Amino acid sequence: MREGLIERYREHLPFEPGDRVVSLLEGSTPLLEAPLLSERVGAEVYLKLEGANPTGSFKDRGMTCAVSAALREGAEAVICASTGNTAASAAAYAARAGIRCAVIVPDGKIAMGKLAQALMHGAQVVALQGNFDMALTMVRELADSYPIALVNSVHEFRLAGQKTAAFEVVDDLGDAPDVLAVPVGNAGNITAYWRGFSEMGTAPRMFGFQAEGAAPLVLGHEVEHPETLASAIRIGRPARGVEAMQAVQESDGAIMDAYRFMAVREGMFCEPASSAAVAGLLKYGHGGAQRVVCVMTGRGLKDQQTAMEHHGGTIIPCEPEMAALVQAVLG
């Protein structure tokens, strides 16, 4: 029977045998070869498909740990600031745990698929008249003053869960890749991967890529008004920025070109933020690596509006007649 990641990697995680575990059987996501991308960049490229997690993003890895820890500490509610994926994951795991969840999102700056998930799981959604960075600052203050557990990536248990993705990569490949390419928003994921690889005694080069309009680690300073179509990484003050800089090579890559390339050529429909890793690899190269893993952080269906605006395909109207259908299909 399949197990959640806490049960599989308990010896590497801060949980005891008697602790209650809140799980949706997250983790064990596929590592898929990408032959066309490999040919294009001149290296053996694999895709770590984190969109195969229960709520469709890598956030579930950390959330199983954060919500389990919150229960152990007696919390009756959890809270987070989010650009979308954290909100969806927190809401789902809180529902599974039977506790309340409040999510603070930037008003008008969240993909509808992610917002729908949080609402369907019963979360109390607060649309803040500000950006993610403002939301995170405020929820941290709130959690310090009231008995509610903060489950953003500033929570150490989030990183503990997310580092298990590095364990899986090594398990699947038999060793670490030469390069791991990952999108960078709040910088928790790249920090977690580095911890995971380090605990296994490996040290691949970490390529962390940011969007041009939200690239504080590239610019060397905070971005007051971050903007990018990749809403999951629209963050101007990454909470884990200092730690991430230990291993980051940044990029403002052509995210939408990579987004379309992955869907049309590799059959992989990921959310725009996931494409940042591929875009950076295509723009900057692999640095002589033989084997590269690109982290696909979330599922494309989470942001349907962006897909409909940038797909480049055609919808052909057709009368219900065979001749019209032949013309539409065969031209």
N, C-alpha and C positions, 0 to 999 in steps of 0.2 A: 504493500500500500504506500502511495506517495506521502511524503512528509513535507511540512513547511520548513523554512530554512533554519528556524531556531532549533528544531529537533535534529536536523542534519548536522548543524555546525555548533551545537551547544558548547562544546569544549573550547570554542573560540569566542564565545559570547558571554556577556555578564548575566547569565541566568542559572539558577539552581534547579535541580530535578523537580522540586515541589512547586515551582512557580507556575502560575496559570499563564498559558500561552494563547494569545489571540492570533489566529492564523486563517488565511484564505488559501493556503497551499501555494504561497508565493515562491519565487525562485525557480531553479532548474530550467531556465530559459534557454532556447536553442542558440547555438553558435553556427551560423550559416556561412558557407563559402560564397563569395561574390565574384564569379569568374569574369564578368565584363569589367567590373571595377578593378579587379586585379590586373587585367590586360592593359587597362588605361593607365594605371599608375606604375606598372612594372614591379609589382610585389604581390605576394600571396596575401589577399585581404579576406578577413572574416567579419561578419556582422553579429554582434551580441544583441539579440532581439529582446530587449527589455519590455517592449510592448506586449509580450506574451504573459506578463504578470496579470493578476486578477483584475485590477482596475485599469490596465492598459499602459502602465508606466513603471519605471524603475523605483518610484517612490514607495511601492509596497514593501520593498526589502527593509527599508528603515522603519516604515510605519508599523509593521508587525512587532518590532522591538520596542518602539516608542510607546505604543498603546499598551503592550504587555507590561512595560515598566510602570506606566501610569496607573494601571490597575494594582500592581504590587504595592505602589505607594499610597493607595487609597483614594485616588482621584475619581471624582464622579463626572468630570467633564474634561474635554481637551479643546485646545484652540490652536489655530495657526494662521499666519499670513500666507497668501498664495497667489501665484499667477495662474493656477488652475490644477495642475497635477497633484500637488500636495493636498489641496482642498478635497479633490475626489477621493484620494487614498485615505486621508484622515477620516472623512465622513463614512467610508465603507468599513474601516476597522473599528471605529467607534460604534457603528451600528452592530457589528458582530459582537462587540464587547458589552453592548447594552448600556452605554453611557452617552451623555450629550456631547455634541460637537458644534463649535462655532468656528466659522472660517471668515477671514477678512480678506476681501479681494479688491484690487483696484477697479473702480467703477469704469465699465466700458473697455477694460483691458484684459479680458479673459475670454478664451475661446468658449463658444456655447456648449460644445460637447462636454467640456470639463465642468462647466457650471451646472449643466443638467445632471451630471453624476452626483455632485455634492447635494443638490436639491432632492434628488430621488432617494438618496440614503438618509434624508431627514436632517441634514445639517442646518443650523441657523446661519444664513449667509448675510454678511454685512458688506455692502458696496461702499468702500471708502472713497471720498473725493480726493484722491491722491494716488501716488504710485506704490509699487511693492515695497520699496525701501522705507517709506513712511509707515506703511502697514506693519512691517516687521518691527520697527522701533516701538510702535504703540502696543503691539501684542506682548512684546517682551516686558514692557512696563506693567501691563495688565496682569500677566502671569506672576510677576514679582509681588503684586499687591493683593491678589485674590487666590483662593484655593482651586485653581484650574491649571491643568498640565499643558505646557507649551510643547508642541510636537514638530516644530520646524527643525531644519538641519543643524541649528545651534545646539540641539539636544544630542548628547554623545551617543545615545542609543540609536539614533537615526544612522549615524555613520557606522556604528557597529554592524547594523543589518546590511547596509549598502556595500560594505567591504566584501561580503560573501560573493558578490559577482566576480571579483578577482579570483577567489578560490575556484569558482566554476570554470573560468577561462583556463586556468592552469590544469584543472582536472581534465577538461576536454582536449586541450592541445598536448598535454603531457609535460608542458613547460610554459613559461611566460612567453608572450609574443615579444618581438623586438620593440614594437611601438604599440601603445594603446592611445587611440584618438577619441576624445570625448568632448561634447559640448560643455561650455562653462556658463552658468548663470549665477547661482548663489555660491558656487564653488564647493559645495558639499560632496558631490559625486566624485570629482577627480581626487579630492582629499581621501575619500573612502577607498577608492581603488588603490591608491598609493599605499594606504595602510594595509590593505589586504595582501598586495604583492609583497610588501616588506615583511609581513608576518610569515610569509611562505619562503622567505629568503631569496626573493627575486627582485630585479630592479629594471623593468622595461622603461624605455623612454616614454614620458607622458606628454602627449600633444593635446593641450586644451585650447579649444577654439571658441571665440566670442563673436557675436554679430557686430558689424561696424558701428551701429548706432547705440550699442550697449556694451562697450568694451573697456571698462575701467582698469582691468589688469593690463591691457595692451597700452592704454594711454598713460598709466601710472598715476591716475587720480580718479576720484569719484565722478560719476556722470549724473548731473542733477536731474535731467529729464531724459532717461533712456528710451530709445525707440527702435523697434525692429518688428518685422512681421512674425518672427519666431517668438511668440508671446511667452513661452516657458523660460526664455533667457533674457527677458526684458528687465534687467536688474542693474542698477547703477552703483550699488554699494554691496558687493558680495560679502556675506557674513563670514565665509571661510577664505577670503581673499589672500591673507598672509600665508596660510598653510598651502593653498593651491600654488602659489608662486614658487614653491620648492621644485616643481616639476613641470611648469607650464610653458608651452610654446603657443603663442596666441595667433588668432586670425580673424579677419573681418570677411571671410570667404563669401563666394557667390552662393548663398544658401538656397535661393529658390531654384537656381540651375541644378544644383545637386539634388534638391527635393524632387524635381521632375525626372532627373536621370535615374534615381533610385527606383521610382515607381514604374517608369516606362521600360528601362533596360534590365533591372534586376528583379522586378516584380515585388518590390518592397515599398509599401505605402506607409511611410513614417510621418510623424508630425514634423513641422518645419524645423524646430529646434534640434531634432535628431540629425538633420541634414548638415548642421554646422560642422560636425566631425568630418563628414565626407567632403564638404566644400573646402575645408582647410587642408585636407590631404591632397585634393586635386590642385589647389592653388600653390601650396608650399612643398609638396612632395613628401616622400617618406624618409628622407635623410639617409638613404642607403640600407634601409631595413629590408629583410627578406620576408618577414611575417608581421602583418599588421592586423589589429582588431579595432574596428570602429564600433562604438557603443551607440546603438539605436535606442534612444531613451524612452520613446513613447509611440503609440499607435496613431496612424494618420487619421482615423475616424474621430479623434478628439477635436480636430479643427477642420470641420467640413467647409466652412466658409472660405478659408484660404485655399483649399483644394479646388473649389468651384471657381474661384477667381483666377487661378494660375495653372489650371490643368492643360490648356492648349489643345484640348480635344474638341469635337463637334457633336452636337445633338441634332440629328436630321429628322425633321417632321416627315411623316409618311401616311398616306391614305391607306385604308384597310383593303388594298387590292394587291394581287400577286405581282403585277407589272411594276407597281410603285415600289414594292418591297425589293424586287430584283434590282431596280434602278438604285435604290438607296444603299443596298448591300454591295452590289458589284460595280456600280458607277456606269 
